Amino acid sequence: MNESISMLQTALRFLDEHNEITFATCEGDLPKIRIFQIMRREDQMLYFATSAEKAVWRELQQNQHVELLAYADNISVRCRGMVTFDVEDSVKQWIYDHNPVLSRLYDSWEGMAFFCLPIAELDYYDLTPTPPVFKHFNLKTGEVSNGFVGSRFKNK
């Protein structure tokens, strides 16, 4: 496995282990963030659950572009893309059955709103080593690039 694929897999595993994230939408033309939870991941697809009565659902209906950020121990993973609302019933049921907080808040999965994010771009940033690691993955084009981590490490 080449280094870029390995690092992408490391970033995706990080999302599995740190599923409470900051989730950004737009309310009109203003950004809006909140704490959210990734309910399930399948490869490069992230699944979420909410209520159709919440502002986040209305915001997503108006503008499907989102960004999220997971952070812990000097490592961050940022993802962006456009959500879709095409989630199979079996996945909705699985999410409801495997996330105990949902059954405390909702009577059944049928009364909930679900969406998914096919990750279009992903940034993996690790400040622990010197120099820090910053990889940008464009999952639509397959391009991988190094991000800027500071003037001491420019062009190295």
Stockholm file with secondary structure:
# STOCKHOLM 1.0

chainA/1-156         MNESISMLQTALRFLDEHNEITFATCEGDLPKIRIFQIMRREDQMLYFATSAEKAVWRELQQNQHVELLAYADNISVRCRGMVTFDVEDSVKQWIYDHNPVLSRLYDSWEGMAFFCLPIAELDYYDLTPTPPVFKHFNLKTGEVSNGFVGSRFKNK
#=GR chainA/1-156 SS CCHHHHHHHHHHHHHHHCCEEEEEEEETTEEEEEEEECCEEETTEEEEEECTTSHHHHHHHHCCEEEEEEEETTEEEEEEEECBCCCCHHHHHHHHHHCHHHHHHCSCGGGSEEEEEECSEEEEEECSSSSCEEEEEETTTTEEEECCCCGGGTTC
#=GC SS_cons         CCHHHHHHHHHHHHHHHCCEEEEEEEETTEEEEEEEECCEEETTEEEEEECTTSHHHHHHHHCCEEEEEEEETTEEEEEEEECBCCCCHHHHHHHHHHCHHHHHHCSCGGGSEEEEEECSEEEEEECSSSSCEEEEEETTTTEEEECCCCGGGTTC
//
